[in-house]
């Protein structure tokens, strides 16, 4: 794929389905967390470390981005669903915290190998509709986080926690199907620009204001997002809800996140990245506050719509930059995203042990107010950088 202005829908859909296949297995941890906590006697801080273990490989994202700039990335996309399925399918058999940590670390490596280069391929397949292409791609991931909890809770009901390894063949089959579909796809990305080979320091100096604002935005947002995506089942089961209801609630949040993700990129192409981010930030804060007060599952649907809408918009902002190393730029975004969220998820676990999840939820929504002013700064920062 070279530079183009045509939206190549079949290619974008294939890559979105790859995202769906991979992230379905990545989403198993949150709905299984109440069972794993009971089985291994973990605290919330220890459970936070499990999520951090999946994010540690993100520290190597810039290096993976440089690797992807120099090599083909087709097999990253093809192999990672099987690797993630194997590691996540074995978590039910883990008999110690250390084994669980290692399995999730392997899943994190697989996720990093998938997520760093793929958005750049999506960008090139999207032509002049980058926001729309990112929405398609992100829908695959968010739909996976809708289906994943339902799939794994169903597996637990049928075979018990230790029996979820029976789901592993689904991931292997997904990789085989992706091989058939992608083996002839040109993903060598012959970009028609002179690459700034090795000049990553220049890029970092040029774009550090943008990276700083993104880091701030993600910091304020991640407290609320991590509280919901990781701890919602624990939060609800602590209040007497069944594991099924907790899993369904998480799926409702994620399903409407799919809708928000799908709509946001296309909307941002029409009304601008800044306006879309501001609206999604305000909507998320209001919906989260109302959910804490009422615990109405309908509010989770509204919250999911607004909360996940920022994802494709932020990715489109990165791809909007006039950089000759788009994969490296995306790897820096992923590095910031996973790094910030890792810090916040551990902080939330510590606070949950110290002051309780209810109070932690209240603090997270207050913290999320900070996303609103940073949403105003983000696209202005892009414009100032590109004018240099």
N, C-alpha and C positions, 0 to 999 in steps of 0.2 A: 504494500500500500504506500503510495506516495502522497504528496500534498494534493488535496482535491477539495472541491466544493460540494460534491454530491454526497448525500446521506445514504450510506450503504446499509440498508436495513437488515438484510440477511446476516451480514457479518456481525453487526451490533447485537442482534438477537442471539447468535451462537455464543458470543462472549458473555452475554447476560446469563444464558443458561449455564455456562461454565461457572459463573459466580454463584448461581443458585446451587449447583451440585456441590461446590466446595463449602459454602457457608452453612448449608443445612447441618453438616456435622460439627462445624465450629460452634453452633448455637446450642449444643447439648449441655454445656456446663451449668448455666443458670437454672433450668428446670430440675436438674439432678442435684443441685447444691443442698437442698434440705435433706435428701437421703444420704449424701456423702458426709455432711456434717454429723448426722446421727450415727453413721457407720464408723467413722474414724474419730469421733469426738472432737471435731475442730471448733475453734472459735471463729468469729467473723474476720478477725485479723488474719488468721491462717487461711481462710477461704479467699481473702483478698490476695494473698500471696499466690494462690493458684491462678488467679486471673492475671496477675503480674507476670507469672512464668510464661503465659502465652504471649505476652507483649515484649518480653526481653529481646527476642530476635529483631524487633523493630529498631533496636539500636544499630543494627547493621544495614538498615535500609539504604542509606546513601551509597554504601559499597555495592549492594545488590543493584542499585540503580546504575552505577558506573558499569558493572558487569553486563547489565542488560543493554546499555548503550553500544557495547562492543560485540555482543553475541545475539543469536536468535533467541526468542523467548517462547516459542511455540510449546516446547515440552515442559516449561514451567507451568503453563496453563493446563496441559494434559495430565501430568502426573500428580499434581498436588491434591485433587479430590480424593484419590485413593490413599495417599499418605495420611491426610487428615482423617479420613474415615477409619483407618486402622488404629491410629493413636486415640481418637475419641471413642471408638467402639470398645476399647480395652479398659476405659476408666472404671467401669463397673466391677472389674476383676481386681483392681488395685487394692492391696491389703495394707498399705501404709501411705503416709503423706508423701514420703520421698518418691515412691513409684508414681503416684498421681502427679506430682510436680514434673517428673521427667516426661511422662506421656503428654502433658499439656505443653511442655517446652517444645517437644517435637512438633506438636500441632501448630505452635506459634511459628516455628521455622517454615513449615509448609505454607502457612497463611502469608508470611512475608514474601516468600518466593512467588506466590500467586498475585498478591495485591500491588506490588511495586510496578511491574511492567505493563500489566493488563490495561489500566486506564489510558496509557499512551496509545495502545493499539485501538482502543475505543475512539479516542480523539481523531485518529487518522481515518477511521471508518465513518466518522460523523460529519466530515466535510465542514460546512459553515453552520452546522447545528450542534455545536459541542455540548451546550446545556442539555439538549434533548438526548443526545447520545449518552451523556453521563447519567441522566435519569433512567434510561433503559438499563444501563449497567448496574446502577445502585438498586433498582427494583429487584434485580436478581438476588442481590444480597439481603435486602430487607424481606423479600418473600421467603427466603431460606430461613430467616429468623422467625417467621410466622409458622412455617411448616415444621421446622426442626423440633421445637418444644412438643408439638402434638405427636410427631413421629416417635420421639424418645419416650414420652410418657405412655404412649400406647405400647411400646416395646416393654417398658417396665411392668405394665399391667399384665402382659402376656407371659413374660419370661422372668420377671424380677430384675433387680439392678444388675446382677451378675450376668444376665442373659442378653444384654444389649449388644454384645459382640456379634450377634446374629445379623446385625444391620450392616456389618462391614462390606459384604458383597455388593451392596447398593453403590457404595463409593467406588469400588473397583470397576463395576459395570459402567458407571458414569465416566471414568477415565478412558475406558475402551471406546465408548461412544464418542467422546471428545476427540480421541485419536482419529477415528474414522471421519469425523466432520472437519477437523482442523488440519489434517495431514497435508492437504493441498492448498491451505490458506497461506497467502503471502504475508508473513508478519515480520519480514526482515527490516521493514520501515526505512526504505531508502529516502530519507528526508532531504528535500532539495534546498538545504541550507548548509553553509560551511560550519561544521561542528567545532565548538571550542574545546577541543580535546585536551583534557587535563587541566583546563582553566577553571576549576571549580571554585577556587578562592575568589576569582573575579565575580562569579555568579553570587557567591555568598555575600560579598561586600555590597553588590548592587541591590540584592533583594532582601537584605537583613531587616529593613523596616517592615516589609510585607510578612516575612516569617515571624517577626515579633508580634505583630497584630494578630496573626492567625493563632499563634501560641496563646495569647491572652484570651481570644474568643473561645478557643477549645478548652482552656482552663476553666473558665466560668461555666461553660456548657457541660463539661464532662462530669462535674459533681452531680448534677441532676440526671444526666444520661446514664451514668454508671449505677446510680442508686436504683434506677428503674430496670435497666437491662440485666444487671447481675443480681440485685437483691430483692426485686419485686416478689418472686416466689417465697423467699425467706420471710419477707415483711408480711405477706398475707397469711402464710402458714402459722407464723407466730401469733397472729390474731385469730386463729381458729379455723381458717379456710382449709379446704382439702387440697391435696397436691394437684388433683385434676383442675379445680377452680383456679389455683395459682398458675398452672400451666396455660389454661385457657386465657386468663387475664394477660399473661405475657404475650400470647399469640395475638390477642386483640390489639395490644399496644403496637406490636410489630406489623400486623396486617395494615393498620391505618398509617403506619410509617411507610409501607409500600406505596400507598396512595399519595402521601405527601411527597415522597421521593420522586415518584413518577411525574407529578405535576410541577414540582419546584423548578427542575431544570428548564422545562419548556416555558414556564412563566418567567424565569429569570432572563431567558433570551428575549422576551418581549418587554418587560417592565424594568429590567436591569438587575444586576446581582445585588446591589446595595438594598434596594427596596424589598427584594425577596427575603434577604437575611434579616432585615429589621422586622418585617411582618412575622416571620417564623419565630424570632426571638421573643417578641412581645406575646405572641400566642402561646408559646411554650410555658413562659413564666405564669401567665394567668391560669392556664389549664392545670398546671402542676399544683398551684396553690389551691384551686378548687377541689382537686382530687384528694389532697391531704385533708381538707375540711370535711368532705362528704364521702370519700372512698367509693364513688360511683364509677362503675366500669365503663359507662358511656363517656366519662371524662377521660378515661385512658385512651379511647378512640380519638378524641379531639387532640389530646396531648401527643399521641403517636404521629398524627398528621403534621403538626407543627414542628415537633422535636427533630424528626428525621429529614425534614425538608432542607435543612442547611447542608447536608452531606454533598449532594451533587453540585450545589451552588459553589461551595468551597473548592471542590475539585475543578469545576469549570473556571474559577478565578485563577487557579494555578496554571491551567492550560491556556488561559487568556494571555499569560505573560509572553513577551516576545523573546523567548529563550531558545538558543540552539541546542540545548540539552534537556528536552522535555521530560525524559525519563528520570534524570537526576533531580529535576525540580519536583516531580511527583514523589520521588523517594524521600526528599526532604519533608514534604508535607506529611507523608506517612510516618516518618521518624518523629516529627513534632506531635502528630495526632496520637500515636500509640505511647509515646513517652509521657506526654501530659496526662493522658487518661490512666496510665499505670500509676503515676503518683497519686492521682485523685482517688482511684479505686482503693488503694491501700489506706489512704487517709480516711475514707468512708468506713472501711472495715474497722479501723482503730476507733473511730468515733462511735460506730455501732456497738462495739463492746463496752465503751466508756459511758455513753449517755443514752444508748438505745437507738434502734432504727427509726422510731417515730420522730424523735428530736433531730436525728441526722437528716431525715427527709425535709424537715422544716428549714434547717440550715442550708440545704442544697438549693432550695428554690430561692432563698434570699441571695445566695451567691450567684445564681444564674442571671440576676438582674444586670450584672456586669456585661452580658453579651450584647445588650442593646446599644450602648455607646460605641462599642468596638465594631459592631456591624456597620455603623456610619463611617468609621475610619477605614474599613478594609479596602473598598474599591477606590477611595481617594488615594490610598497608599499605592495601589497598583498604577493609577494614572501618573502619580508623581515619579514613580520608579521608571516607567516606560518613557517619560519625557527627558530622562537624563541621557 
